[in-house]
Amino acid sequence: MTSLRAQNLVKRYAISSASRRDVLRREILRNWFGLRVANKQVRYREAVRGVTFEVAKGESLAFIGRNGAGKSTILKLVMGILTADEGRLEVSGAVGGLIELGAGLDVSKSGEENVIDRAGLLGIDDDRLQEFLGSIEDFAELGDQFYDPVGTYSSGMKARLGFAIAVMLPFDIMICDEALSVGDARFAAKCLAKVNELKKDRIFLFVSHSMAMVQRFCDRGIVLDKGVAVFSGDVTEAVAYYEDNILNRGDDTPKIIDFDRAYESEPAPVASRSFLEPLLFNTEKVTEWHAEVGVDRGIDIAWSINLTSVRSSPDVQYRLGFPVFGGDGTMQFGCAHENVRQTDTEVLSGKLVIPRHGLHPGVYYVVISLFEGMEPILRQLVKEIRISSTGMPYFGSYSVDHSWILGNGEGKQDA
């Protein structure tokens, strides 16, 4: 029966700081004189630390995390490319990978001959071989070049052949590392449809930085942080945890969550705010200012600005704005009032109400900007806000209010 079980997996990589001269000296002493000299300049980095999971036939599991989190290392352990230093890994079934498409192909042989070699490794007899040869040739869409040496293929053609071999041969465990689709849009759509069809009858392990793809193809998710599994559960909850706790976190210490309890997001660290420049506060015209930001489905900003009494005049026109920036410095949107009038109390005050902000999960910065006529007199960061993830996929820069009207118009649905 097809199954996959990992218990407390640990994988270490040796990192040496020894010079080439020291390495050569050790090799000479070992090979010429039979002497072993300990290398005291070696340290080890744990790429995977105590990871445990179990997957059965028909289940799909995603490994989620930043670059260097240990995702690809786990896939290579399952494929047998790497060996675990500690822990236990039980693999029942043939493993096929979509990791580096085209890797492992013999460039001196034709596409057909490469398929025959792969089929031989799986123990496919001659009667079934012809069936697989035809299906792989059709899927790869290489035409007559299927019979030419792979060394004459373009990189895209190699990827097509590699993908076709991985999905058409009868592997029990299918592994994919960011390589779900190759080629043009039409061929890529065919790849996605084929993977979606096959994963129902296989174990499917998936690594991707696209959370939309993760949720499309997987039922469960494990979030990795510096080799440690910090969350395991339903894929929607895993994506929400990753987006809330990993993507925008600034500290280096993985936070391990109790998988049986709910979690709370922690505030994001202060990031670089160079994109907010220039910040200014003209104390000759503004004595003090205050703004409070409330965030839920929408954004409420209550504000007050005290102006200097010597400048108070009912004829002065002020322009007030609240731009909202993303963590990468891109302005998501801004709300501006072009004619804010000063009251007799020398205080500008009011409230900005945004019923629904439409911001996607992440960290954002609310800025206050005040002009006296055309002269900027105040620009300051009001607050760093955090939008939590629901785990649902999202697209574009932000979402807008909309509804769907289906069929005859009686099936209106709010999004």
C-alpha positions in Angstrom: 0.0 0.0 0.0 1.3 3.4 -0.9 2.3 5.5 2.1 4.9 8.0 3.4 5.9 8.4 7.0 8.6 10.7 8.4 9.5 10.8 12.1 11.9 13.5 13.6 13.9 14.0 10.4 17.2 15.8 10.7 19.5 16.7 7.8 22.8 18.5 8.4 25.2 20.0 5.9 28.9 20.3 6.7 30.4 23.8 6.1 34.2 24.0 6.1 36.1 27.2 6.6 39.5 25.5 5.9 41.7 26.9 3.2 42.5 24.9 0.0 46.0 24.4 1.4 44.7 22.8 4.6 42.4 20.6 2.5 45.2 19.5 0.3 47.4 18.7 3.3 44.8 16.5 4.9 44.2 14.7 1.5 48.0 14.0 1.1 48.3 12.7 4.7 45.3 10.4 4.3 46.0 9.1 0.8 49.8 8.8 0.9 50.5 8.0 4.5 47.2 6.6 5.7 46.9 9.3 8.4 43.6 10.8 9.3 43.7 14.4 10.5 40.6 15.8 12.2 39.2 18.9 10.5 38.5 21.3 13.3 37.3 24.0 10.9 34.1 22.2 10.0 30.7 23.4 11.4 27.3 22.0 10.6 24.0 23.7 9.5 20.8 21.9 10.2 18.6 22.3 7.1 15.8 20.1 8.6 15.3 19.8 12.3 12.9 17.2 13.8 10.2 17.3 11.1 7.4 14.7 11.4 4.6 14.0 8.9 2.5 11.2 7.4 0.8 11.1 4.1 -1.5 8.4 2.6 -2.6 7.7 -1.0 -4.9 10.3 -2.3 -3.6 13.0 0.0 -1.8 16.1 -1.0 0.6 17.9 1.3 2.3 21.3 0.8 5.5 22.5 2.4 5.4 26.2 2.9 8.2 28.6 3.9 10.8 31.2 2.8 13.9 30.3 0.8 16.2 28.2 2.9 13.4 26.9 5.2 14.2 23.3 4.3 11.4 22.6 1.8 13.4 21.2 -1.1 15.7 19.3 1.3 12.7 17.3 2.5 11.6 16.5 -1.0 15.1 15.3 -1.8 15.1 13.1 1.3 11.9 11.5 0.1 13.3 11.0 -3.4 16.4 9.3 -2.0 18.7 12.0 -3.4 19.8 12.8 0.2 19.9 10.7 3.4 18.7 11.8 6.7 21.3 12.2 9.5 18.7 11.4 12.2 15.1 10.2 12.3 13.1 7.7 10.3 11.7 7.9 6.8 9.4 5.1 5.5 8.6 5.3 1.8 6.2 2.7 0.3 5.9 3.1 -3.5 7.7 4.4 -6.5 8.7 8.1 -6.2 8.8 10.5 -9.2 9.8 14.1 -9.1 9.1 17.4 -10.8 12.0 19.1 -9.2 14.5 20.0 -11.9 12.7 19.2 -15.1 15.1 17.7 -17.7 17.6 16.8 -15.0 18.9 13.2 -15.3 18.2 13.0 -19.0 20.9 11.4 -21.1 21.7 14.0 -23.7 23.4 11.5 -25.9 20.2 9.5 -26.2 16.9 10.3 -27.9 13.7 11.3 -26.0 12.3 7.8 -26.7 15.5 6.1 -25.3 15.3 8.2 -22.2 11.7 7.1 -21.6 12.7 3.5 -22.1 15.5 3.8 -19.5 13.2 5.4 -16.9 10.5 2.7 -17.5 13.1 0.0 -17.0 14.0 1.5 -13.6 10.3 1.1 -12.6 10.2 -2.5 -13.9 7.6 -1.8 -16.6 7.4 -4.8 -19.0 7.6 -4.5 -22.8 3.8 -4.8 -23.3 3.1 -1.8 -21.1 6.1 0.1 -22.3 4.6 0.8 -25.7 1.5 2.3 -24.1 3.6 4.7 -22.0 5.9 5.6 -24.9 2.9 6.7 -26.9 1.3 8.7 -24.1 4.5 10.5 -23.2 5.2 11.3 -26.9 1.7 12.7 -27.3 1.8 14.7 -24.0 5.3 16.2 -24.6 4.3 17.4 -28.1 7.8 17.2 -29.4 6.9 15.7 -32.8 9.7 14.0 -34.7 12.2 15.4 -32.3 11.1 12.9 -29.8 13.5 10.5 -31.7 16.4 13.0 -31.8 19.2 13.2 -29.2 18.1 15.2 -26.1 21.3 17.2 -26.5 19.7 18.9 -29.5 16.6 20.0 -27.5 16.0 23.5 -26.2 15.6 24.0 -22.4 11.9 24.2 -22.9 11.8 21.0 -24.9 13.8 19.2 -22.1 11.3 20.5 -19.5 8.4 19.2 -21.6 9.9 15.8 -21.8 10.8 15.7 -18.2 7.3 16.8 -17.2 5.7 14.2 -19.4 7.9 11.4 -18.0 7.1 12.4 -14.4 3.3 12.6 -14.9 2.7 9.7 -17.3 4.9 7.0 -15.8 3.1 5.2 -12.9 4.8 6.8 -9.9 3.0 6.2 -6.5 4.4 9.4 -4.9 4.6 12.5 -7.0 6.8 15.4 -5.9 6.7 18.9 -7.3 9.0 21.8 -6.5 7.7 24.9 -8.2 7.5 23.0 -11.6 3.7 22.5 -12.0 3.6 24.0 -15.5 6.0 24.6 -18.4 5.9 26.0 -21.9 3.3 28.4 -23.3 -0.1 29.1 -21.8 -1.9 26.3 -23.5 0.7 23.7 -22.6 0.9 25.0 -19.0 -2.9 24.7 -18.6 -2.6 21.1 -19.8 0.1 20.4 -17.2 -2.0 21.8 -14.4 -5.0 19.8 -15.4 -3.0 16.6 -15.6 -1.5 17.1 -12.2 -4.9 17.8 -10.7 -6.2 14.6 -12.2 -3.3 12.4 -11.1 -2.9 13.6 -7.5 -6.2 11.9 -6.6 -4.7 8.5 -7.0 -1.2 9.3 -5.7 0.6 10.9 -2.8 1.3 14.5 -3.9 4.0 16.6 -2.2 4.2 20.2 -3.3 6.5 23.2 -2.7 5.7 26.6 -4.1 5.9 30.3 -3.2 2.4 30.8 -4.8 -0.1 30.4 -2.0 -2.9 30.4 -4.6 -1.3 27.3 -6.2 -0.8 25.7 -2.8 -4.4 26.0 -2.0 -5.5 24.9 -5.4 -3.6 21.6 -5.3 -3.2 20.7 -1.6 -5.4 19.6 1.3 -2.9 20.0 4.1 0.1 22.2 4.7 3.3 22.2 6.9 4.9 25.6 7.5 8.7 25.4 7.8 10.9 28.1 9.4 14.7 27.5 9.4 14.2 23.8 9.1 11.6 23.6 11.9 7.9 22.7 11.3 6.1 25.5 13.1 2.6 24.7 11.9 0.8 21.7 10.5 -2.9 21.4 9.5 -5.5 22.4 7.0 -3.9 24.2 4.0 -6.0 27.3 4.4 -5.0 27.6 8.1 -1.4 26.9 7.1 -1.3 29.7 4.5 -2.9 32.1 7.0 -0.2 31.2 9.6 2.6 31.6 7.0 1.3 35.0 5.8 0.7 36.3 9.3 3.8 35.0 11.1 6.6 34.3 8.7 6.4 36.6 5.6 6.7 39.9 7.5 8.5 38.7 10.6 11.9 40.3 11.3 13.3 38.1 14.1 15.4 35.1 13.4 14.0 32.6 16.0 11.3 30.2 14.8 8.2 30.3 16.9 6.8 26.8 17.3 3.0 26.6 17.6 0.9 24.1 19.5 -0.9 22.4 16.6 -3.9 21.7 18.8 -4.5 25.3 19.8 -5.5 28.5 18.0 -2.8 31.0 17.4 -2.6 34.8 17.5 -0.6 37.0 15.1 2.1 39.1 16.6 2.8 42.7 15.4 5.2 43.0 12.6 8.6 44.5 13.3 9.4 48.0 12.2 10.8 47.8 8.6 12.8 50.2 6.6 10.7 53.3 5.9 13.0 55.2 3.5 10.1 55.3 1.0 8.2 57.5 3.4 10.7 60.3 3.0 10.7 63.2 3.2 9.1 63.4 6.6 8.6 66.9 7.9 7.1 68.9 10.8 7.0 72.6 10.4 6.8 73.8 14.0 6.4 77.4 13.0 3.0 76.5 11.6 2.0 73.4 13.4 2.3 73.1 17.2 1.1 69.5 17.5 -0.9 66.9 15.8 -2.6 63.6 16.7 -4.2 60.8 14.8 -5.8 57.5 15.8 -6.2 54.6 13.4 -8.8 51.8 13.8 -8.6 48.9 11.4 -11.2 46.2 10.8 -13.0 45.5 7.6 -12.4 49.2 6.9 -10.1 52.0 8.3 -11.2 54.8 10.6 -8.8 57.7 11.2 -9.7 60.3 13.8 -7.3 63.3 13.6 -6.6 66.7 15.0 -4.0 69.3 14.1 -3.2 72.4 16.2 -2.0 75.4 14.2 0.0 78.4 15.4 -2.3 81.2 16.5 -0.3 83.8 14.6 -1.2 82.0 11.3 -4.8 81.5 12.1 -7.0 82.9 9.4 -10.3 81.8 8.0 -9.0 82.4 4.5 -6.2 79.9 4.7 -6.9 76.8 2.6 -5.4 73.5 3.8 -5.1 70.2 1.9 -5.1 67.1 4.0 -4.4 63.5 2.9 -3.8 60.1 4.3 -1.8 57.9 1.8 -1.4 54.2 2.7 1.9 52.4 1.6 2.7 48.8 1.3 5.8 47.3 2.8 7.6 47.5 -0.5 7.0 51.3 -0.7 4.2 51.1 -3.2 1.3 53.5 -2.4 -1.8 51.3 -2.3 -4.3 54.2 -2.2 -4.7 57.6 -0.7 -7.6 59.8 0.5 -7.3 63.5 0.2 -9.5 66.5 1.1 -8.6 69.6 -1.0 -10.2 72.3 1.1 -10.1 71.8 4.8 -11.1 75.0 6.6 -9.7 76.1 9.9 -12.1 76.7 12.7 -12.1 79.5 15.3 -10.3 77.2 17.8 -7.2 77.1 15.6 -7.6 73.3 15.4 -8.2 71.2 12.3 -10.1 68.1 13.3 -12.3 65.4 11.9 -12.6 61.8 10.9 -11.8 59.8 7.8 -14.0 56.7 7.3 -13.1 54.1 4.7 -15.9 51.5 4.9 -13.8 48.7 3.3 -10.1 49.0 2.6 -9.6 45.9 0.4 -6.0 45.4 1.5 -4.4 42.0 1.2 -2.6 40.4 4.2 0.6 42.2 5.1 2.1 45.2 6.7 1.1 48.7 5.7 1.9 52.3 6.7 -0.6 55.1 7.2 0.8 58.6 6.6 -0.6 62.0 7.4 0.2 64.8 4.9 -0.9 68.4 5.3 -0.4 71.3 2.9 -1.0 75.0 3.5 -1.9 76.1 0.0 0.9 74.5 -2.0 3.4 74.4 0.8 3.8 71.1 2.7 3.9 71.7 6.4 3.3 68.2 7.9 4.2 64.7 6.7 4.5 62.0 9.4 4.0 58.3 9.8 0.8 57.8 11.7 0.8 54.0 12.3 2.1 50.7 11.0 -0.9 48.4 10.6 -1.1 44.7 10.1 -3.8 43.0 8.0 -4.2 39.4 9.0 -4.7 36.6 6.6 -7.8 34.4 6.3 -5.8 31.9 4.3 -7.9 32.4 1.2 -6.2 33.1 -2.1 -6.0 36.7 -3.3 -4.9 38.4 -6.5 -3.7 41.8 -7.6 -2.8 44.7 -5.2 -6.1 44.9 -3.3 -9.7 43.6 -3.6 -12.8 45.7 -4.4 -16.4 45.3 -3.3 -18.3 43.4 -5.8 -21.2 40.9 -6.3 -22.0 38.1 -8.7 -25.3 37.8 -10.6 -25.7 34.3 -11.8 -28.2 32.8 -14.3 -31.4 34.7 -14.5 -30.4 37.3 -11.9 -32.0 35.5 -9.0 -28.7 34.1 -7.8 -27.0 37.3 -6.6 -24.1 36.5 -4.3 -21.9 39.0 -2.5 -18.2 38.2 -2.6 
